[in-house]
């Protein structure tokens, strides 16, 4: 690698041609960035004391020195945004100067239309695309070529290249602008010229190190560049055109974060580990490197990513072709349950492979929705759901697919349990569902339960039958009785008191009888949620509770809990494990170490009913979702392997040590020793942190 300071125009003049590889993102500078560069150029041209203005770096892979006769271009891997923008200024300057009389077309030495064009924009003795100094990627290419050639762009070309060229044309049309100032400013632009040698330098490492300036790349950009950058241009074009570009089109209209989420779910499936949201790119590189070490090709990785992207877009972005599954996926989106995607992506893969039928796939999606929604209504914390679903597919038996999914759901315990009908009903009739973020989804499905023609509830608003106004009218107070304030506070936002209406403002705080009998009132309502209200004489606690239980019955049917015999659940929960016991760990057998081990086991198992203990050959594992602490028996102590990074462990006494970069037994990233003289309570506090980290991590 060679890095030197260079005038940008000198670099453009010296290069036969710069090409932006096909995998690079489109030109994307906005007006604000163009304005800043313009001000820099004008300031540099105005200030005679300023010898140069630094404007970033240009990183490119130089053409192979052994093949000079091929006129191979230099490939820009960083800096294309500023090179393109300066090229647009130069092209706009050519147009502005050409409008001047013959004797005024070179306001500064070397800056006539012909000299600018032949030195910085084109190769005068070449033809076709080779005559242009800069070739952009995709639709930007045609836009820039038309500008430099002085031709009108095709009518279907949409590119920031065109709008930014017009921006600079407008700047240069200012009659008060001295074009010599612009020429001098352009001549002072300096960059770090970073030339990489093919086959010698690692373009990706240099690209990452220098990508701290300019417009920040998304993780999708970084991943695409990482996958394609080291390939030959022919391979790049093939993989990008066949696989990567179609994948980008699948995500068209979605945010960059949506692609990041997809890659996170893909990596969870591929590696068995859930990367943190800010660490997706690094996790992807680690995965790609592991594949490379197993002699798997980049093409295989890209194809697999493309396949999972198609499945993800079917589930999460409404691309599913089957109408029934598409509606189920839309409901899934309404319950805000993206943590379930690793499991559903694998199930969808089996659906594509015809391991399961469409109806079985639909039933699995409904089970997932019911599980997530019931827990949300019951106000069960969601921080462990990602780990619950990350490992879900490992419990599935392909020969008894649907049965094993049901058994696993029903067999979940403690904080992971599938709420029972009694728990779900109790929460439905008693909790605040007005301030529940899934309330529209709840009311939509209750309204459409049993309907063949679905009602769009977006045309209606939520109505409190018993009004929210703290100063209730005399009629309402009489209907509720002397405890009307407590009743209003307790039942106001509960399911029994909520409905839908198109007459919310007309209903206002009127007495129940008026809401019932007025035009558009409950008697006239076509909505199923209002069925029966028109026949009531009054609205009180008994009617609120009765309606709540009636609607809860529908909810129990809509969001049902899987039914499967306990004996079948027990059968699936039996796992084959190695036949080890405490007898295989002689350092734990003698007193007082045995007593310390049993005390530690009892206290650790008491942290949560979901925790289990398993004796293995080299250590004893304590696990919830997975191992959070392992005991490695040693002669002088028990070595505890804590599955929590050191930076997340609160260890005021500094007893633990980092083993993340060392060979070690156990699954943890941190270790701490424990013997009979150790502060038991303090070390148990470290263990509790490891457990809570596993339950509450991203």
C-alpha positions in Angstrom: 0.0 0.0 0.0 1.2 3.5 -0.9 -0.3 6.6 0.7 0.8 10.0 -0.4 -0.7 13.5 -0.4 -1.8 14.5 -3.8 -3.8 17.2 -5.6 -7.1 15.7 -6.5 -6.9 17.1 -10.0 -3.4 15.6 -10.5 -4.8 12.2 -9.5 -7.7 12.5 -12.0 -5.3 13.5 -14.7 -2.8 10.7 -14.0 -5.4 7.9 -13.9 -6.5 6.4 -17.2 -9.8 5.6 -15.6 -11.5 5.2 -12.2 -14.3 2.7 -12.0 -16.7 2.3 -9.0 -17.2 -1.4 -8.6 -20.7 -2.7 -9.2 -21.2 -3.7 -5.5 -20.6 -0.1 -4.2 -23.6 1.9 -3.1 -25.1 4.5 -5.4 -24.0 8.1 -5.4 -25.9 9.6 -2.5 -24.6 13.0 -1.5 -27.4 15.4 -0.6 -27.6 19.2 -1.1 -26.1 19.8 2.4 -22.9 17.9 1.5 -22.6 19.5 -1.9 -23.1 22.9 -0.3 -20.2 22.2 2.1 -17.8 21.1 -0.6 -18.8 24.2 -2.7 -18.1 26.5 0.3 -14.7 24.8 0.8 -13.8 25.3 -2.9 -14.8 28.9 -2.9 -13.0 29.6 0.4 -9.8 27.9 -0.9 -10.0 29.9 -4.1 -10.5 33.2 -2.3 -7.8 32.8 0.4 -4.4 33.5 -1.2 -2.7 32.4 2.0 -4.2 29.0 1.9 -2.0 26.7 -0.1 -4.2 23.6 -0.1 -7.5 22.3 1.2 -7.6 18.7 2.5 -10.8 16.9 1.4 -10.4 13.3 2.6 -8.9 10.2 1.0 -9.2 8.3 -2.2 -8.6 4.5 -1.8 -8.3 2.5 -5.0 -7.0 -0.8 -6.3 -4.4 -0.1 -8.9 -4.5 -1.9 -12.3 -2.3 -4.9 -12.4 1.2 -3.6 -13.3 1.8 -6.8 -15.3 -1.0 -6.0 -17.7 -0.5 -2.4 -18.6 -1.5 -3.1 -22.2 -5.0 -4.1 -21.1 -5.9 -0.5 -20.1 -7.4 -2.0 -16.9 -9.1 0.6 -14.7 -8.3 1.6 -11.2 -11.2 0.4 -8.9 -12.3 3.0 -6.3 -13.2 1.4 -3.0 -13.4 4.5 -0.8 -13.9 8.2 -1.8 -16.3 7.7 -4.8 -18.7 10.3 -3.3 -16.2 13.2 -3.3 -14.6 12.2 -6.6 -18.0 12.1 -8.3 -19.0 15.4 -6.8 -15.8 17.1 -7.9 -16.3 15.6 -11.4 -19.8 17.2 -11.4 -18.4 20.6 -10.5 -15.8 20.3 -13.3 -18.5 19.3 -15.8 -20.8 22.2 -14.7 -17.8 24.5 -15.0 -17.2 23.4 -18.6 -20.8 24.3 -19.4 -20.5 27.7 -17.7 -17.2 28.5 -19.5 -18.6 27.5 -22.9 -21.2 30.2 -22.6 -18.5 32.9 -22.4 -17.0 34.8 -25.4 -13.9 33.1 -26.9 -11.4 35.3 -25.1 -12.9 34.8 -21.7 -13.1 31.0 -21.6 -9.9 30.4 -19.5 -10.3 32.5 -16.3 -7.4 30.6 -14.7 -4.4 28.9 -16.4 -5.3 25.3 -17.4 -9.1 25.8 -16.9 -10.5 26.2 -20.4 -13.4 23.9 -21.4 -11.2 21.9 -23.6 -8.4 21.5 -21.0 -10.8 20.6 -18.2 -12.5 18.0 -20.4 -9.3 16.4 -21.8 -7.4 16.4 -18.5 -10.0 15.5 -15.9 -13.1 14.2 -17.5 -12.2 12.2 -20.6 -9.4 10.3 -22.4 -9.4 12.1 -25.8 -7.9 9.2 -27.7 -10.2 6.4 -26.4 -13.7 5.3 -27.5 -16.8 4.0 -25.8 -16.7 3.8 -22.0 -12.9 4.0 -22.0 -13.0 7.6 -23.0 -14.5 8.6 -19.6 -12.2 9.2 -16.6 -14.9 8.1 -14.1 -17.3 5.3 -14.5 -20.0 4.9 -11.8 -22.0 1.9 -10.9 -25.6 0.9 -11.9 -27.9 3.7 -12.9 -25.4 6.4 -11.9 -23.2 5.4 -14.8 -25.5 6.5 -17.6 -26.3 9.7 -15.8 -22.7 10.8 -15.5 -21.8 9.7 -19.0 -24.6 11.8 -20.4 -23.5 14.9 -18.4 -19.8 14.6 -19.4 -20.8 13.9 -23.1 -23.1 16.9 -23.1 -26.1 14.8 -24.0 -29.6 14.7 -22.5 -30.0 11.8 -20.1 -32.6 9.1 -20.8 -36.0 9.9 -19.5 -36.1 6.9 -17.1 -32.8 7.7 -15.4 -33.2 8.6 -11.7 -30.0 9.6 -9.9 -28.6 12.1 -7.5 -25.9 12.7 -10.1 -28.4 14.6 -12.2 -29.9 16.7 -9.3 -26.4 17.6 -7.9 -25.2 18.6 -11.4 -28.1 21.0 -11.6 -27.2 22.2 -8.1 -23.7 23.2 -9.3 -24.9 24.6 -12.5 -27.1 27.0 -10.5 -24.2 28.0 -8.3 -22.0 28.7 -11.3 -24.8 30.8 -13.0 -24.5 33.4 -10.2 -23.4 36.6 -12.1 -21.5 37.9 -9.1 -19.3 34.7 -8.9 -15.7 35.0 -10.1 -15.1 31.7 -12.0 -11.4 32.1 -11.4 -12.0 31.7 -7.7 -13.7 28.3 -8.4 -10.8 27.2 -10.6 -8.2 28.2 -8.0 -10.2 26.4 -5.3 -10.5 23.2 -7.3 -6.7 23.4 -8.0 -6.1 23.5 -4.2 -8.1 20.4 -3.3 -5.7 17.8 -1.7 -6.5 14.1 -0.9 -4.6 11.2 0.6 -3.9 9.1 -2.5 -4.0 5.5 -1.2 -3.0 3.0 -3.9 -3.4 -0.7 -3.1 -1.6 -3.4 -5.1 -3.6 -6.3 -6.4 -2.7 -9.6 -4.7 -0.6 -7.8 -2.0 -2.8 -5.5 0.1 -6.1 -6.4 1.8 -8.6 -3.9 0.4 -11.3 -4.7 3.0 -9.0 -3.9 6.0 -7.9 -0.6 4.5 -11.5 0.3 3.6 -12.7 -0.3 7.1 -9.9 1.7 8.7 -10.4 4.7 6.4 -14.2 4.7 6.4 -14.4 7.2 9.3 -14.9 10.2 7.0 -17.6 10.9 4.4 -21.1 9.5 4.5 -21.3 6.7 7.0 -21.9 3.3 5.5 -24.6 1.0 6.7 -23.9 -2.5 7.9 -25.5 -3.7 4.7 -22.9 -1.7 2.7 -20.1 -3.0 4.8 -21.2 -6.6 4.4 -21.7 -6.3 0.7 -18.3 -4.8 0.2 -16.7 -7.5 2.4 -18.3 -10.3 0.5 -17.5 -9.0 -3.0 -14.4 -6.8 -2.7 -11.7 -9.5 -2.9 -13.2 -11.2 -6.0 -12.3 -10.6 -9.6 -14.4 -8.0 -11.4 -16.0 -10.9 -13.4 -17.0 -12.8 -10.2 -18.2 -9.5 -8.6 -20.5 -8.8 -11.5 -21.8 -12.4 -11.6 -22.6 -12.6 -7.8 -23.9 -9.1 -7.6 -26.2 -9.4 -10.6 -27.5 -12.9 -9.9 -27.9 -12.8 -6.2 -27.0 -9.6 -4.3 -28.9 -7.1 -6.5 -32.1 -9.2 -6.4 -31.8 -9.4 -2.7 -31.4 -5.6 -2.5 -34.6 -5.2 -4.6 -36.4 -7.5 -2.1 -35.6 -4.9 0.6 -36.5 -1.9 -1.6 -38.4 0.6 0.5 -37.3 -0.9 3.8 -34.8 0.8 6.1 -31.2 -0.1 6.5 -32.0 -1.4 10.0 -34.4 -3.9 8.4 -31.5 -5.5 6.5 -29.4 -5.4 9.7 -32.1 -7.3 11.5 -32.3 -9.9 8.8 -28.5 -10.5 8.9 -28.8 -10.8 12.7 -31.5 -13.5 12.4 -29.5 -15.3 9.7 -26.4 -15.3 11.9 -28.4 -16.6 14.8 -29.4 -19.6 12.6 -26.0 -20.1 11.0 -23.9 -19.8 14.2 -26.2 -20.6 17.0 -25.3 -17.3 18.7 -27.3 -14.0 18.8 -25.0 -11.1 17.7 -25.6 -7.7 19.3 -27.2 -5.1 17.1 -24.1 -3.0 17.1 -21.8 -6.0 16.3 -23.6 -7.5 13.3 -20.8 -6.7 10.7 -18.1 -8.1 12.9 -20.2 -11.3 13.6 -20.7 -11.7 9.9 -17.0 -11.4 9.1 -16.3 -14.0 11.8 -18.9 -16.4 10.2 -17.5 -15.8 6.7 -14.0 -16.5 7.9 -15.1 -19.7 9.5 -16.7 -20.8 6.3 -13.5 -19.9 4.3 -11.5 -22.0 6.7 -13.8 -25.0 5.9 -13.1 -24.4 2.2 -16.6 -23.1 1.5 -16.9 -20.6 -1.3 -18.0 -17.0 -1.2 -20.6 -18.0 -3.8 -22.1 -20.6 -1.5 -22.4 -18.0 1.3 -24.0 -15.4 -1.0 -26.5 -18.0 -2.3 -27.5 -19.0 1.2 -27.9 -15.4 2.3 -30.0 -14.7 -0.7 -32.3 -17.7 0.0 -32.8 -16.7 3.6 -33.4 -13.1 2.5 -36.2 -14.2 0.3 -37.8 -16.1 3.2 -37.3 -13.2 5.5 -39.0 -10.8 3.1 -41.9 -13.2 2.7 -42.4 -13.3 6.4 -41.5 -9.7 7.5 -42.0 -7.5 4.4 -45.3 -8.8 3.0 -43.7 -10.6 0.0 -45.5 -13.9 0.7 -47.5 -15.1 -2.3 -50.0 -17.4 -0.4 -52.8 -15.2 0.9 -53.5 -17.1 4.1 -49.9 -17.2 5.2 -49.5 -13.5 4.2 -52.4 -12.6 6.6 -50.8 -14.6 9.3 -47.4 -12.9 8.8 -49.2 -9.5 8.9 -50.7 -10.5 12.3 -47.2 -11.5 13.4 -46.0 -8.0 12.5 -48.8 -6.5 14.5 -47.7 -8.2 17.7 -44.2 -6.8 17.3 -42.4 -10.2 17.7 -39.3 -10.0 15.5 -37.4 -12.1 17.9 -39.3 -15.1 16.6 -37.8 -14.9 13.1 -34.8 -17.3 13.6 -37.3 -20.1 14.4 -39.8 -19.1 11.7 -37.1 -18.8 9.0 -36.1 -22.4 9.7 -39.7 -23.5 9.7 -40.3 -21.6 6.4 -37.2 -23.4 5.0 -38.8 -26.7 5.9 -42.1 -25.5 4.3 -40.2 -24.7 1.1 -38.6 -28.2 1.2 -42.1 -29.7 1.7 -41.1 -31.2 5.0 -44.3 -29.5 6.4 -47.4 -28.4 4.5 -48.8 -24.9 4.1 -51.5 -25.7 6.8 -48.8 -26.9 9.2 -46.7 -23.7 8.6 -49.8 -21.6 9.2 -50.6 -23.4 12.5 -47.0 -22.9 13.6 -47.2 -19.2 12.9 -50.5 -19.0 14.9 -48.9 -20.8 17.8 -46.0 -18.3 17.8 -48.5 -15.4 17.7 -50.5 -16.8 20.5 -47.5 -17.4 22.6 -46.1 -13.9 22.2 -49.5 -12.2 22.5 -50.6 -14.1 25.6 -47.4 -13.2 27.3 -47.8 -9.5 26.3 -51.3 -9.4 27.7 -50.1 -11.1 30.9 -47.3 -8.5 31.1 -44.6 -11.1 31.2 -41.2 -9.5 30.4 -39.9 -10.1 26.9 -36.1 -9.9 27.5 -35.6 -13.7 27.2 -37.7 -14.3 24.1 -34.8 -13.9 21.7 -32.9 -16.8 23.3 -36.1 -18.8 23.6 -36.6 -18.7 19.8 -33.0 -18.8 18.9 -32.7 -22.4 20.1 -36.3 -23.5 19.4 -35.5 -25.4 16.2 -33.1 -27.7 17.9 -36.0 -29.2 19.8 -38.0 -30.1 16.6 -38.3 -33.6 15.4 -38.7 -33.5 11.6 -40.6 -36.8 11.6 -43.1 -35.4 14.1 -42.8 -31.8 13.3 -46.0 -30.1 14.5 -46.3 -32.4 17.5 -42.8 -31.5 18.7 -43.5 -27.8 18.3 -46.6 -28.1 20.4 -44.8 -30.2 23.0 -41.9 -27.6 23.3 -44.3 -24.7 23.7 -46.4 -26.5 26.4 -43.2 -27.7 28.1 -41.7 -24.2 28.6 -41.4 -23.4 32.3 -41.0 -20.4 34.6 -40.3 -17.1 32.8 -40.6 -18.8 29.4 -44.0 -20.5 30.0 -46.9 -20.4 27.6 -49.7 -18.6 29.7 -52.6 -20.9 30.6 -56.2 -20.2 29.7 -56.8 -19.1 33.3 -53.9 -16.7 33.4 -54.8 -15.3 30.0 -58.4 -14.8 30.9 -57.6 -13.1 34.2 -55.3 -10.7 32.5 -57.8 -10.0 29.7 -60.7 -9.1 32.0 -58.7 -7.1 34.6 -55.7 -5.3 33.1 -55.4 -1.9 31.4 -55.8 -2.7 27.7 -56.4 0.8 26.5 -52.8 1.7 27.1 -51.6 -1.6 25.6 -49.6 -1.0 22.5 -51.2 -4.0 20.7 -54.7 -2.8 21.5 -55.7 -2.1 17.9 -54.6 -5.6 16.9 -56.6 -7.1 19.8 -59.8 -5.2 18.9 -59.4 -5.9 15.2 -59.2 -9.7 15.7 -62.0 -9.7 18.2 -64.2 -7.7 15.8 -63.4 -10.0 12.9 -63.7 -13.3 14.8 -66.1 -15.4 12.8 -66.5 -12.9 10.0 -66.1 -13.9 6.4 -65.9 -10.2 5.3 -63.3 -8.5 7.4 -63.9 -5.0 8.9 -61.1 -2.5 8.7 -61.0 -1.0 12.2 -58.8 1.9 11.0 -62.1 3.6 10.1 -63.2 3.6 13.7 -61.9 4.9 17.0 -61.7 3.4 20.5 -64.7 4.3 22.7 -64.9 4.0 26.5 -68.5 3.0 27.2 -68.1 4.3 30.7 -66.5 7.7 30.0 -63.0 8.8 31.0 -64.2 12.1 32.4 -63.5 12.2 36.2 -66.5 14.5 36.7 -69.1 11.9 35.7 -72.7 13.1 35.2 -75.5 12.4 37.7 -76.9 9.6 35.5 -73.6 7.8 35.4 -73.0 8.2 39.2 -76.5 6.8 39.9 -75.9 3.8 37.5 -72.6 3.0 39.2 -73.6 3.5 42.8 -71.9 5.2 45.7 -68.5 3.7 44.9 -68.6 5.1 41.3 -65.1 6.7 41.6 -63.4 3.4 42.5 -65.4 1.5 39.9 -64.4 4.0 37.2 -60.8 3.8 38.2 -60.8 0.0 38.2 -62.8 -0.8 35.1 -62.3 2.3 32.8 -59.5 0.9 30.6 -60.4 -2.8 30.9 -61.6 -5.0 28.0 -65.2 -5.0 29.1 -65.5 -1.2 28.8 -63.7 -0.8 25.4 -65.3 -0.9 22.0 -65.1 0.7 18.6 -67.2 3.4 17.0 -67.4 5.9 14.2 -69.3 8.3 16.5 -66.8 9.0 19.2 -67.3 12.8 19.3 -71.1 12.4 19.2 -71.1 9.9 22.1 -68.9 12.2 24.2 -69.7 11.7 27.9 -73.4 11.1 27.4 -75.3 8.7 29.6 -75.5 5.1 28.5 -79.1 5.3 27.3 -78.3 8.2 25.0 -75.3 6.5 23.5 -77.5 3.4 23.0 -80.5 5.2 21.3 -79.0 8.1 19.4 -78.5 8.0 15.6 -75.4 5.8 15.1 -75.7 4.5 18.7 -75.1 1.1 20.0 -78.5 -0.1 18.7 -77.6 0.8 15.2 -74.0 -0.3 15.2 -73.0 -2.9 12.6 -69.9 -3.9 14.7 -69.8 -7.3 16.4 -68.0 -5.7 19.4 -71.2 -3.7 20.1 -73.5 -6.7 19.7 -75.9 -6.9 22.7 -75.2 -3.3 23.9 -78.4 -2.1 22.3 -80.5 -4.4 24.4 -79.1 -3.3 27.8 -80.9 -0.9 30.1 -77.8 0.3 32.0 -74.1 0.0 32.1 -72.6 -1.1 35.4 -70.0 -3.4 37.0 -72.0 -6.6 36.3 -72.4 -5.7 32.6 -68.7 -4.7 32.2 -67.5 -8.0 33.8 -70.0 -10.1 31.8 -68.9 -8.5 28.5 -65.3 -8.9 29.4 -65.7 -12.6 30.0 -67.7 -13.0 26.8 -64.9 -11.3 24.8 -62.3 -13.3 26.7 -64.0 -16.5 25.5 -63.4 -15.3 21.9 -59.8 -14.4 22.7 -59.1 -17.9 24.2 -60.3 -19.3 20.9 -58.4 -16.8 18.7 -55.1 -17.0 20.6 -55.3 -20.6 21.7 -52.8 -22.6 23.7 -51.6 -25.9 22.1 -53.4 -29.0 23.3 -51.2 -32.1 23.7 -51.2 -34.9 26.2 -48.7 -34.5 29.1 -47.2 -37.9 28.3 -46.3 -36.7 24.8 -44.7 -33.5 26.3 -42.7 -35.6 28.7 -41.6 -37.9 25.8 -40.2 -35.0 23.8 -38.5 -33.5 26.9 -36.4 -36.6 27.4 -33.0 -35.8 26.0 -30.1 -38.1 25.4 -27.3 -37.0 27.7 -23.9 -38.6 28.5 -24.1 -40.8 31.6 -21.9 -38.7 33.9 -22.4 -38.0 37.6 -20.6 -36.5 40.5 -18.7 -39.7 40.9 -16.8 -38.8 37.7 -15.4 -35.7 39.4 -13.2 -36.9 42.3 -12.3 -33.4 43.4 -15.9 -32.8 44.4 -16.3 -36.0 46.5 -14.3 -35.3 49.6 -15.3 -33.1 52.5 -15.6 -30.1 52.8 -15.6 -29.6 49.0 -18.6 -31.8 48.6 -20.6 -29.6 51.0 -19.4 -26.5 49.2 -20.5 -27.9 45.9 -23.9 -29.0 47.2 -24.5 -25.6 48.8 -23.5 -23.8 45.5 -25.8 -26.1 43.5 -28.8 -25.5 45.8 -28.4 -21.7 45.8 -27.8 -21.6 42.0 -30.8 -23.8 41.2 -32.9 -21.6 43.5 -32.3 -18.6 41.3 -35.1 -19.7 38.9 -37.1 -22.9 38.4 -36.0 -23.1 34.8 -32.3 -23.7 35.8 -31.0 -27.2 35.5 -27.7 -28.9 36.4 -25.9 -31.4 34.2 -22.8 -33.4 34.9 -20.4 -33.6 31.9 -17.1 -35.2 31.4 -14.9 -32.1 32.2 -17.2 -29.8 34.1 -20.7 -29.4 35.7 -23.0 -27.1 33.7 -25.8 -24.9 35.1 -28.1 -23.7 32.3 -31.3 -21.8 31.7 -31.4 -21.1 27.9 -27.9 -22.3 27.8 -24.9 -22.5 30.2 -24.5 -19.4 32.3 -22.0 -20.9 34.8 -19.9 -24.1 34.7 -17.9 -25.6 37.5 -14.5 -26.9 36.5 -13.4 -29.1 39.5 -9.7 -28.6 40.5 -7.7 -29.9 43.4 -7.3 -26.6 45.2 -10.7 -25.0 44.3 -13.8 -25.0 42.1 -13.1 -22.8 39.0 -16.4 -21.1 37.9 -16.7 -20.3 34.3 -19.2 -17.3 34.0 -20.8 -16.8 30.6 -20.7 -13.0 30.7 -18.2 -10.6 29.2 -15.9 -8.9 31.7 -17.1 -5.4 30.7 -20.6 -6.4 31.7 -19.6 -8.0 35.1 -19.8 -5.8 38.2 -16.9 -7.1 40.2 -15.8 -4.4 42.7 -13.3 -6.7 44.3 -11.6 -7.7 41.0 -11.8 -11.4 41.7 -12.8 -12.5 38.2 -10.5 -12.6 35.2 -11.0 -12.4 31.4 -10.5 -15.6 29.4 -12.2 -14.6 26.2 -8.9 -14.8 24.3 -7.5 -17.8 26.0 -8.0 -21.5 25.7 -10.2 -22.8 28.6 -12.7 -25.4 29.6 -16.3 -24.3 30.2 -18.4 -21.9 28.1 -17.8 -18.7 29.9 -15.9 -15.5 28.9 -14.9 -14.8 32.6 -13.7 -17.0 35.4 -13.5 -16.8 39.2 -12.1 -19.2 41.7 -14.1 -20.5 44.7 -12.9 -22.5 47.7 -14.1 -23.0 51.3 -12.6 -19.6 52.4 -14.1 -17.6 49.7 -17.0 -15.1 50.2 -19.8 -17.3 49.1 -22.4 -14.6 48.9 -20.2 -12.3 46.8 -19.4 -15.0 44.3 -23.0 -16.1 44.1 -23.7 -12.5 43.2 -21.4 -12.8 40.2 -23.2 -16.0 39.2 -26.5 -14.2 39.5 -25.2 -11.5 37.1 -24.3 -14.2 34.6 -27.8 -15.6 34.8 -29.5 -12.2 34.5 -27.2 -11.3 31.6 -28.3 -14.4 29.7 -32.0 -13.6 30.4 -31.8 -9.9 29.6 -29.2 -9.5 26.8 -29.9 -8.2 23.3 
